[in-house]
Amino acid sequence: MAAFLEAIEKNTDRVRKAEIEQQLLAYRKLDTYGMVKLWQAFSGRTDLER
């Protein structure tokens, strides 16, 4: 949450905003992967492996 607030702050440097954006996208990717793995475990689905 703090990173998002920093990213939308008007005084935050453009380069820093881009860095935060990349970090948040990487986090979102891992978070989504984790949720899929939890869903697979709870539903007993294993047919969606990569």
Biotite code that builds the C-alpha atoms (Angstrom):
import biotite.structure as struc

atoms = struc.array([
    struc.Atom([0.000, 0.000, 0.000], chain_id="A", res_id=1, res_name="MET", atom_name="CA", element="C"),
    struc.Atom([2.828, 2.366, 0.849], chain_id="A", res_id=2, res_name="ALA", atom_name="CA", element="C"),
    struc.Atom([4.468, 1.756, -2.542], chain_id="A", res_id=3, res_name="ALA", atom_name="CA", element="C"),
    struc.Atom([1.217, 2.530, -4.357], chain_id="A", res_id=4, res_name="PHE", atom_name="CA", element="C"),
    struc.Atom([0.814, 5.750, -2.403], chain_id="A", res_id=5, res_name="LEU", atom_name="CA", element="C"),
    struc.Atom([4.388, 6.706, -3.260], chain_id="A", res_id=6, res_name="GLU", atom_name="CA", element="C"),
    struc.Atom([3.743, 5.937, -6.931], chain_id="A", res_id=7, res_name="ALA", atom_name="CA", element="C"),
    struc.Atom([0.709, 8.196, -7.146], chain_id="A", res_id=8, res_name="ILE", atom_name="CA", element="C"),
    struc.Atom([2.344, 11.043, -5.237], chain_id="A", res_id=9, res_name="GLU", atom_name="CA", element="C"),
    struc.Atom([2.846, 13.977, -7.614], chain_id="A", res_id=10, res_name="LYS", atom_name="CA", element="C"),
    struc.Atom([6.352, 14.671, -6.277], chain_id="A", res_id=11, res_name="ASN", atom_name="CA", element="C"),
    struc.Atom([7.642, 11.138, -6.885], chain_id="A", res_id=12, res_name="THR", atom_name="CA", element="C"),
    struc.Atom([10.266, 11.028, -9.630], chain_id="A", res_id=13, res_name="ASP", atom_name="CA", element="C"),
    struc.Atom([9.263, 9.477, -12.974], chain_id="A", res_id=14, res_name="ARG", atom_name="CA", element="C"),
    struc.Atom([12.033, 6.870, -12.758], chain_id="A", res_id=15, res_name="VAL", atom_name="CA", element="C"),
    struc.Atom([10.959, 5.869, -9.248], chain_id="A", res_id=16, res_name="ARG", atom_name="CA", element="C"),
    struc.Atom([7.338, 5.578, -10.401], chain_id="A", res_id=17, res_name="LYS", atom_name="CA", element="C"),
    struc.Atom([8.417, 3.215, -13.186], chain_id="A", res_id=18, res_name="ALA", atom_name="CA", element="C"),
    struc.Atom([10.439, 1.155, -10.692], chain_id="A", res_id=19, res_name="GLU", atom_name="CA", element="C"),
    struc.Atom([7.472, 0.874, -8.334], chain_id="A", res_id=20, res_name="ILE", atom_name="CA", element="C"),
    struc.Atom([5.217, -0.110, -11.237], chain_id="A", res_id=21, res_name="GLU", atom_name="CA", element="C"),
    struc.Atom([7.539, -2.977, -12.200], chain_id="A", res_id=22, res_name="GLN", atom_name="CA", element="C"),
    struc.Atom([7.765, -4.138, -8.587], chain_id="A", res_id=23, res_name="GLN", atom_name="CA", element="C"),
    struc.Atom([3.982, -4.091, -8.185], chain_id="A", res_id=24, res_name="LEU", atom_name="CA", element="C"),
    struc.Atom([3.495, -6.025, -11.436], chain_id="A", res_id=25, res_name="LEU", atom_name="CA", element="C"),
    struc.Atom([5.978, -8.668, -10.264], chain_id="A", res_id=26, res_name="ALA", atom_name="CA", element="C"),
    struc.Atom([4.166, -8.897, -6.928], chain_id="A", res_id=27, res_name="TYR", atom_name="CA", element="C"),
    struc.Atom([0.804, -9.226, -8.664], chain_id="A", res_id=28, res_name="ARG", atom_name="CA", element="C"),
    struc.Atom([2.137, -12.061, -10.812], chain_id="A", res_id=29, res_name="LYS", atom_name="CA", element="C"),
    struc.Atom([3.358, -13.981, -7.755], chain_id="A", res_id=30, res_name="LEU", atom_name="CA", element="C"),
    struc.Atom([0.174, -13.238, -5.834], chain_id="A", res_id=31, res_name="ASP", atom_name="CA", element="C"),
    struc.Atom([-1.987, -14.534, -8.675], chain_id="A", res_id=32, res_name="THR", atom_name="CA", element="C"),
    struc.Atom([0.170, -17.663, -9.000], chain_id="A", res_id=33, res_name="TYR", atom_name="CA", element="C"),
    struc.Atom([-0.189, -18.285, -5.272], chain_id="A", res_id=34, res_name="GLY", atom_name="CA", element="C"),
    struc.Atom([-3.974, -17.940, -5.453], chain_id="A", res_id=35, res_name="MET", atom_name="CA", element="C"),
    struc.Atom([-4.131, -20.415, -8.353], chain_id="A", res_id=36, res_name="VAL", atom_name="CA", element="C"),
    struc.Atom([-2.037, -22.909, -6.401], chain_id="A", res_id=37, res_name="LYS", atom_name="CA", element="C"),
    struc.Atom([-4.316, -22.522, -3.369], chain_id="A", res_id=38, res_name="LEU", atom_name="CA", element="C"),
    struc.Atom([-7.387, -23.023, -5.546], chain_id="A", res_id=39, res_name="TRP", atom_name="CA", element="C"),
    struc.Atom([-5.806, -26.148, -7.046], chain_id="A", res_id=40, res_name="GLN", atom_name="CA", element="C"),
    struc.Atom([-5.051, -27.543, -3.591], chain_id="A", res_id=41, res_name="ALA", atom_name="CA", element="C"),
    struc.Atom([-8.499, -26.820, -2.175], chain_id="A", res_id=42, res_name="PHE", atom_name="CA", element="C"),
    struc.Atom([-10.359, -28.059, -5.245], chain_id="A", res_id=43, res_name="SER", atom_name="CA", element="C"),
    struc.Atom([-8.201, -31.124, -5.821], chain_id="A", res_id=44, res_name="GLY", atom_name="CA", element="C"),
    struc.Atom([-7.392, -29.958, -9.359], chain_id="A", res_id=45, res_name="ARG", atom_name="CA", element="C"),
    struc.Atom([-3.973, -30.854, -10.682], chain_id="A", res_id=46, res_name="THR", atom_name="CA", element="C"),
    struc.Atom([-4.761, -30.852, -14.400], chain_id="A", res_id=47, res_name="ASP", atom_name="CA", element="C"),
    struc.Atom([-3.743, -27.203, -14.750], chain_id="A", res_id=48, res_name="LEU", atom_name="CA", element="C"),
    struc.Atom([-0.024, -27.709, -14.171], chain_id="A", res_id=49, res_name="GLU", atom_name="CA", element="C"),
    struc.Atom([2.314, -25.929, -16.565], chain_id="A", res_id=50, res_name="ARG", atom_name="CA", element="C"),
])
